[in-house]
Amino acid sequence: MRRRYVAITALVALLLIGSAAALPGGRVLVVEDAQTGDAYLQVPVEDGTVVALEYTHSVEKTRVYDEYTVRGDHLEMTRMEFESFGWGLPSGANVTREDGVYVFDPPGNYTRITVAPGEIAGHKLHVNGETYDLVAQTNERSVTIHVARRSAFDAATDHLDT
């Protein structure tokens, strides 16, 4: 009788854990190695969360700020700020000038963004009021940034990782 009770209890526990793992638990912004897929960073996000890349333009040596907003499983580019025109910057765009920088609302909705963090550019990632040094975290390896779904079990155990 005792064995049966233990077996039934174990089966129920496995079913509950499996069910919790399958339930949606929100989204997470993932920064992973572009070649290996190894995750460097996972940050909980929700619709409307602002995610931004900030770096120094390699030729112009001026600040560039690319802002994205989480929209479901995509990143919508919602703002770009730059201090000078140069290679790779939108010279023909309809920009405004705010506080000494050029600003514009670029088109774009991405499932993945690829970034090659470098020491000269000093790539930083801003999410939920936190700033992450992509150069240090990735050892200057190319990364992809994307939004992924996570299970309710993962969401519930987030506090255990700290």
C-alpha positions as CSV (number, residue, x, y, z in Angstrom):
1,M,0.0,0.0,0.0
2,R,2.8,2.4,0.9
3,R,4.5,1.8,-2.5
4,R,1.4,2.5,-4.3
5,Y,0.9,5.8,-2.4
6,V,4.5,6.9,-3.1
7,A,4.1,6.0,-6.8
8,I,0.8,7.9,-7.1
9,T,2.3,10.9,-5.3
10,A,5.4,10.9,-7.6
11,L,3.1,10.6,-10.7
12,V,0.9,13.5,-9.6
13,A,4.0,15.6,-8.9
14,L,5.4,14.9,-12.3
15,L,2.1,15.7,-14.0
16,L,1.9,19.0,-12.1
17,I,5.5,20.0,-13.0
18,G,5.0,19.0,-16.6
19,S,1.8,21.1,-16.8
20,A,3.5,24.1,-15.2
21,A,6.3,23.8,-17.7
22,A,3.9,23.8,-20.6
23,L,1.9,26.8,-19.5
24,P,2.8,30.1,-21.0
25,G,4.7,32.3,-18.5
26,G,5.4,35.4,-20.5
27,R,8.4,36.4,-22.7
28,V,12.1,36.8,-22.3
29,L,14.6,38.8,-24.3
30,V,17.4,36.4,-25.3
31,V,20.9,37.4,-26.2
32,E,22.7,34.4,-27.7
33,D,25.9,33.5,-29.5
34,A,25.2,33.9,-33.2
35,Q,27.1,30.7,-34.1
36,T,26.6,28.4,-31.1
37,G,23.2,29.5,-29.8
38,D,24.5,29.6,-26.2
39,A,22.6,32.2,-24.2
40,Y,24.6,35.1,-22.7
41,L,21.6,36.8,-21.2
42,Q,17.9,36.3,-20.7
43,V,15.8,39.2,-19.4
44,P,12.0,39.0,-18.7
45,V,10.0,41.4,-21.0
46,E,6.4,42.1,-21.8
47,D,4.6,44.0,-24.6
48,G,5.7,47.6,-24.6
49,T,9.1,46.9,-23.0
50,V,11.7,49.2,-24.5
51,V,14.9,47.5,-25.5
52,A,17.8,49.7,-26.8
53,L,21.2,49.3,-28.3
54,E,23.7,52.1,-27.7
55,Y,27.1,52.3,-29.3
56,T,29.8,54.6,-30.7
57,H,29.8,54.8,-34.5
58,S,33.1,53.2,-35.7
59,V,33.9,55.9,-38.3
60,E,32.2,59.0,-37.0
61,K,33.0,58.3,-33.3
62,T,29.6,59.6,-32.2
63,R,26.8,58.0,-30.2
64,V,24.1,56.0,-31.9
65,Y,21.0,54.8,-30.0
66,D,18.6,52.3,-31.6
67,E,15.4,51.7,-29.7
68,Y,13.0,48.8,-30.1
69,T,9.7,48.1,-28.4
70,V,8.6,44.5,-27.7
71,R,5.4,43.7,-29.7
72,G,4.5,40.1,-29.1
73,D,7.4,37.9,-30.3
74,H,8.9,40.8,-32.4
75,L,11.0,43.8,-31.8
76,E,9.7,46.9,-33.5
77,M,12.2,49.6,-34.1
78,T,10.6,52.8,-32.7
79,R,13.4,55.3,-32.5
80,M,16.9,56.1,-33.6
81,E,19.2,58.8,-32.3
82,F,22.5,59.8,-33.8
83,E,24.8,62.8,-33.6
84,S,26.3,62.9,-37.1
85,F,25.7,61.6,-40.5
86,G,28.0,58.9,-41.8
87,W,28.3,55.4,-43.2
88,G,25.3,53.2,-42.3
89,L,23.3,56.1,-40.9
90,P,20.1,57.3,-42.5
91,S,21.2,60.3,-44.5
92,G,18.0,60.5,-46.6
93,A,15.6,60.0,-43.7
94,N,13.1,62.5,-42.5
95,V,14.8,63.4,-39.2
96,T,14.2,66.0,-36.5
97,R,16.7,67.7,-34.2
98,E,16.1,67.2,-30.5
99,D,18.6,68.3,-27.8
100,G,21.5,68.3,-30.3
101,V,20.9,64.9,-31.8
102,Y,19.1,63.7,-35.0
103,V,16.0,61.6,-34.2
104,F,13.8,59.6,-36.4
105,D,11.2,56.8,-36.3
106,P,12.6,54.1,-38.6
107,P,10.5,51.4,-40.1
108,G,11.2,47.8,-39.1
109,N,9.8,44.9,-37.2
110,Y,12.3,42.1,-36.4
111,T,12.2,38.6,-35.1
112,R,16.0,38.7,-34.7
113,I,18.6,41.3,-34.5
114,T,22.2,40.5,-35.1
115,V,24.9,42.6,-33.4
116,A,28.7,42.3,-33.5
117,P,29.8,43.9,-30.2
118,G,33.2,45.5,-30.4
119,E,35.5,47.4,-28.1
120,I,35.6,50.5,-30.2
121,A,31.8,50.7,-30.5
122,G,31.3,49.7,-26.8
123,H,27.9,48.1,-27.4
124,K,25.5,48.4,-24.5
125,L,22.0,46.9,-24.2
126,H,19.4,48.7,-22.1
127,V,16.4,46.7,-20.9
128,N,14.0,47.5,-18.0
129,G,16.2,50.2,-16.6
130,E,19.3,47.9,-16.6
131,T,22.4,48.3,-18.8
132,Y,24.4,45.4,-20.0
133,D,27.9,45.6,-21.4
134,L,27.6,43.4,-24.5
135,V,31.3,43.6,-25.2
136,A,32.3,42.1,-21.8
137,Q,29.4,39.6,-21.7
138,T,30.1,38.2,-25.1
139,N,33.9,38.5,-25.4
140,E,33.2,40.5,-28.6
141,R,31.4,37.5,-30.3
142,S,28.5,38.2,-32.6
143,V,25.1,37.7,-31.0
144,T,21.4,37.5,-32.0
145,I,18.8,39.2,-29.9
146,H,15.2,38.0,-30.0
147,V,12.1,37.6,-27.9
148,A,11.2,34.0,-26.8
149,R,8.3,32.6,-24.9
150,R,9.0,31.0,-21.5
151,S,7.0,28.5,-19.5
152,A,5.2,29.3,-16.3
153,F,7.7,27.1,-14.5
154,D,10.6,29.2,-15.7
155,A,8.8,32.4,-14.8
156,A,8.0,31.0,-11.3
157,T,11.6,29.9,-10.7
158,D,13.2,33.2,-11.8
159,H,13.7,34.3,-8.2
160,L,15.6,31.1,-7.5
161,D,18.4,32.0,-10.0
162,T,19.3,35.2,-8.0
